Amino acid sequence: MTSIGVAGRIGQFTLENGLRLVTAPAATGQVAAVNLWYGVGSRHEVPGRTGFAHLFEHLMFQGSGNVAKGEHFEAVERLGGDINASTSTDRTNYFETVPEHALDLALWLEADRLATLRDGMSQEVLDNQRDVVKNERRQRYDNVPYGTALERILRLAYPEGHPYHHPTIGSMADLDAADLDYVLSFHRRHYGPDNLVLTVVSDLDPEDVHERVRRYFGGIAPRGTVAEAPEAALDGPIGGPVGETVVETVPAPAVFLGFRVGPYGSREFDIMHLAAAVLGQGQGSRLYQRLVVERGLAADDGGGAADLLAFRYTPSLVLVSMIARENVSGDELEAAILEEIAGLAEGVGEEELERARAVLERDHLQSISTPSGLADTLSSCAQLFGDPELAYTWPQRWADITTDDIVTHAKRLLTAENRLVLRFEPGAQPSAEAAAEVAESGTGLGDETGVEHGAADGAAGDPAGAS
């Protein structure tokens, strides 16, 4: 039977085919934000078949049984709506914001490509989009300064064969090896209503939205076989220090340090999220004040030197990344960063903790301040934790964390045994244009890839606030 429940701000419904629907009121009227989280990402890929989750995100816009190539974009944009998609380790996300009167169109378009995408698939479509993704890899990873940083970090942090060992973009060789039969089977295994959280944020009555979703999606059969992700559990530290030094055309030395911490959603993750904010988020953070302002060792990154790569099903990573200023060596910058990291284990002030908590709360509230952002966060919390209400209560997770908690966890986790080090050192000199571009964009550690209509990277792949 279909389960129905509406409590407070959030409505939750489950269709007979397994689709989970979440509804919530919009902060601004006359629009409907539609957000779909399919439970498939790069962690579901196996060696030799990397990059397929992201490739499939592109293929989902290339036509289906009833919609021609490009018409999904055109239909939404003709109404003044926004539409895009992205892929990360743990999910593939499709989303559009449309005028409220166009909700039926958005739902029909999404239901049609879920049900009939394989009818519109061909070798020509696959070849075209494979070339698009390969070109994206060249532009965003292979041919930009520090572009391969994340790929190298993942290789250092997770053992070969582990589902988080590779980036979402995949490898050129695996993309070349993609064949039509495997692509069709990938859709069959992973794209079904029973692997989908659909969120609609609007001013419409939740029961009305539920009836519309049931009308368009209710007749789509669940998957015949439920695909399982490869085992992702890991225990213990990285086994470091482990490291790699890359000499290539970069404007200045860059230092990347990583430490394994608890999975996204664990208390250990929350504590280290605050620790990272104390260390390197915002212009009041330690790294910014001491290495950028006081000592002049690092380039001004706007206060974003420390963050977390948030992974739900395996240990996450605290990442610290900084680019050296002119005449500062990589060795000098690395030693200075390690000194500040070690300082966390010696003590954290109450004012520092309050500032860090305020930074994280601000970021979270900003993430849910628009209909589209709220819809994405609700989908995230429902897909990853089974509880969309977390979208509203997430900041409470940081409320009772103390300075002693941060110090204790820093002593245990921010150690040489749990450390990876990636260094970039200049080889040939880059052009002035390349140097200026890097100065503006920083080190670019996002691993959330999107279609070529402009989806932004996400540092942590974490719509619930841990970016």
Phi, psi and omega in degrees: 000157176281127178265142184227137175201134177229117181227122178063232184278339190248133170255139179230132183221146173233122178284164182297334179273005175099349179298132177257124180250133175238134176235152176204153179286146179275146176287334176237133186282173173072010175230157174230124176261123181248126185224127180242124174249108171271137183280059176216129177214193184293342178291342178277354182276159180240158178308135183090350180228037181279154178089359186287325179299317179288319176303320182292327175303319177293317183297333182293349178255010186257019176106155180220199182295331185235001182231127181283166179306129177084346185288334178297310175303311186298319182296321180285315184289333177298332180270004183082014181274168175248145182211141176192186180201163176203161180231140174225193183295324193250354182196164168238133192238129175238136186207148175211148172241124186228162170303146186304327181290347181260012181301318180300320179297314181299317180294319178297317180299316181291319179294323182295316182285336172293316186278327191233014183304320184296336178291333181261003183276141178212166178298324180296316178298315180299313181299319181296311184286331173298318178294323177298314181292321178297321177293324176298319178298317179299316186287326188255340184241301193281330189245023176233149179303134180064011187296334181266011185302309184297318179302317180290321179298315180297323179294325179284326187276331186231136186294158178302135183092345178287143185293350176252013181286338186240155178280164182300326185295334181078183182255156177300318183297318180292323177295322177297328184277355182299133177234159188297320181299317181292320178300314179297321179290329177297316178296319181295323183282326191247337184257096176212159181299334179283358177240028189228133164251121179248122180244135175235120175252118183197178175266009179283155178296135182304323179293326177295313179298318179300317180296320179295315180297319178299322181297318186270325186256342189298333181272001181275125184288146174292169180295147177287323180232129179275119181286141177251142177280149174301154180300130185242359184294142176219141176240148173084178183283177180297331184091034186264194004287136173246150184200170177209140175242129183246125176252115181202186184282091176230153185286338184197159175300146177226144182237130176236125177239137180227148180221132176288137175223184184296161177298155175303129183105344179275160177295324178300319177300314182299318179297316181286337173296315175294321178300318179295324178293320175300316186287316191206029175242119180094159183284354173267001183286164183298311183298319181293312184295319188270322184265334179266306186280305189281313187260345177062035182267332187241150177294151180287111181258010181079004179095033181237045187278338183231139181200182176237138164273111189267114178240129185283327192247013178203166177306137177277181180231128163280127181239134174239128182219131178214150177252135184287148171282170181303136178070013174253128182278160175297323178299315181295318180293316180299316180298321180292321178295315180299325177297318179290322177297316179299330180296335178297325180285349180266343178152149177227133181278155179298322179295321177298316181296317179296320178297315180297317179298319180295322179298314182292320178296318178301313181299319180294314181296323176296324183292336181250016186277347178244158177304318181294317180295319178296317180300319180295318181292320176298316177299316180302310183293326178288317183289315187274329186234355181071018185213092180296338179301337179301336179303326181269336187253001186308316181301340178296339180296333182266352192296321186256011176283132185252169175297324178297323177301315181295315181298314181299315181288326177296319178298324184275326189254328184268063186241165178298323181295337182249024188244138167245148180228123173242127180239137169250130178237140183296136169255252174292151182285133177284166175291162178298325180294319180295318179298318180294322180296318179294321179300326180280324189261346181074209188268350169059064185267018181292144173232035177244111185260147185227168177292166191279019174266013169105023177296135184277153174290153174235127185298319185247000184057042194224084181292351179270015169114353182264054181262000000 
